[in-house]
Amino acid sequence: MKEMTKKAGGMMQENTTKKANEAGILGDPDMESSAQHTVLIAGAGVGGLTLANDLALRGIPFRVIDPLPEPVRDSRAHGFGARTLLALDKLGLVEAMLAAAKQPPPVLREYFGGTLVGELDLGAVPRDPYPTILAIFQQRVVRVLEAALIERGHRIEWSTRLLSFEMDEKGVVATVDRGGSIETIKAGWIVGADGSMSVVRKTLGLDDPDAAKLSGEASRSLLRGLLCECDADWKLSRDIWWLWQERDGFAGAEYNDFTNKWHLQVIDLEGTEATLERMEVLLRKRSGIRTVHLSNPAWVHQATFSQHAARRFLAERGTLLGDAAHTFSSVAGQGLHFAIEDALNLGWKLALTIAGAASPCSCKPMKRSAASASKTP
Ligand SMILES: Cc1cc2nc3c(=O)[nH]c(=O)nc-3n(C[C@H](O)[C@H](O)[C@H](O)COP(=O)(O)OP(=O)(O)OC[C@H]3O[C@@H](n4cnc5c(N)ncnc54)[C@H](O)[C@@H]3O)c2cc1C
């Protein structure tokens, strides 16, 4: 490791080597060899857990770390389409996802200017072979993925944050914070499934130079809004997904049966504050329900619908997937789907490379642009 030529991350090589030696990894040929065949997955979100399940099925050794103490409890995506289920079928997880989804499936009800313009009973749409839309909040998706992993004999290293890493042609030495204790993990490959603020992407120097521009005025002029989860004192059915459209924006409301709160979205082109009061004003205006009172917010976010795509998704022994590789407007509801597709696309390539059937060099890094971010790596 002393000949380590490539430095990635701000950590000094000497420190890493010292810590690796303290951990007793370096110098033991058996440990060296097994580490070289191990994939370190940073991030146990949707993408990281999908990749972990894929590698588990292929018998590829991996470790998966995440700073959270347990699967994410914050709300994000609230459903996905048939294409995502088709992807998850490869992991044998369709039935588990169907079982964890909202039952009975909700009815989508849409108003325009106060007039009911559409109603779609998701339970009545024939499966072909999967439901067109599955109503399932992201907290349930990650729990299904975690349960499958445990059933396959693996565990996630929660409360463990990737701080930095170094790599050379043989492998990666990562420094992690495990509940306050600094440790090293040695692996052959590192996968950045660590979300939009990815440490792996930054460390590999793959940040999108145009990210600030794309996340700034350009996206603001298109869409800007508020998201929140809170209690609402209206008597609306929790079995309906509500959508109120106007010419200058919309509001949506779905009841989250994981957090037992209303999940609300409104377009707010002028607003600068992410407050429950602002959300209440806009929701009353869009829905026409003038008396609704919101309370007990779990969170209120200002959504600027930022977008970025890493310059490349692969740099030597480090690679990216999901939000670490690309983000785009959540209005399209594609972030969760692409995290899953990215992971499945990466799994077989890593497996071939680790088996020696493909060379890392033959997996030529693709140059990405924001416009091509919707394609998997
Ligand atoms: C409010 C909101 C609403 C959304 N709504 C939708 C929607 O309706 N439909 C849709 O498709 N998408 C939606 N998205 C986007 C979707 O949630 C993401 O695209 C998806 O979660 C990406 O999955 P991921 O696994 O790449 O990243 P994440 O789910 O963000 O997972 C990343 C994981 O990495 C961990 N991590 C972070 N730093 C480190 C580190 N240093 N070391 C190790 N681990 C680390 C995090 O704790 C996390 O568990 C929404 C997002 C938000 C924020």
The ligand as an ORCA input file, in Angstrom:
! r2SCAN-3c Opt
* xyz 0 1
  C     -38.726     15.097     -0.405
  C     -38.394     14.167     -1.542
  C     -39.411     13.647     -2.333
  C     -39.118     12.769     -3.365
  N     -40.140     12.254     -4.098
  C     -39.861     11.365     -5.069
  C     -40.905     10.736     -5.798
  O     -42.086     11.014     -5.584
  N     -40.571      9.793     -6.716
  C     -39.256      9.441     -6.953
  O     -38.975      8.561     -7.777
  N     -38.255     10.032     -6.289
  C     -38.521     10.966     -5.351
  N     -37.511     11.519     -4.664
  C     -36.140     11.164     -5.045
  C     -35.774      9.800     -4.454
  O     -36.068      9.779     -3.073
  C     -34.281      9.558     -4.700
  O     -34.025      9.716     -6.080
  C     -33.845      8.178     -4.225
  O     -33.938      8.100     -2.823
  C     -32.410      7.907     -4.644
  O     -31.951      6.744     -3.997
  P     -30.418      6.584     -3.594
  O     -30.288      5.239     -3.002
  O     -29.553      6.944     -4.750
  O     -30.155      7.727     -2.523
  P     -30.780      7.910     -1.077
  O     -32.128      7.301     -0.987
  O     -30.610      9.351     -0.755
  O     -29.823      7.039     -0.144
  C     -28.513      7.457      0.132
  C     -28.065      6.798      1.430
  O     -26.684      7.131      1.605
  C     -26.478      7.395      2.977
  N     -25.259      8.222      3.105
  C     -25.159      9.560      3.008
  N     -23.884      9.932      3.247
  C     -23.175      8.811      3.476
  C     -21.791      8.554      3.808
  N     -20.911      9.555      3.935
  N     -21.414      7.263      4.006
  C     -22.308      6.247      3.855
  N     -23.619      6.434      3.561
  C     -24.040      7.715      3.375
  C     -27.749      8.092      3.430
  O     -27.922      8.006      4.838
  C     -28.808      7.304      2.659
  O     -29.319      6.225      3.412
  C     -37.769     12.423     -3.645
  C     -36.737     12.944     -2.857
  C     -37.048     13.802     -1.820
  C     -35.915     14.357     -0.971
*
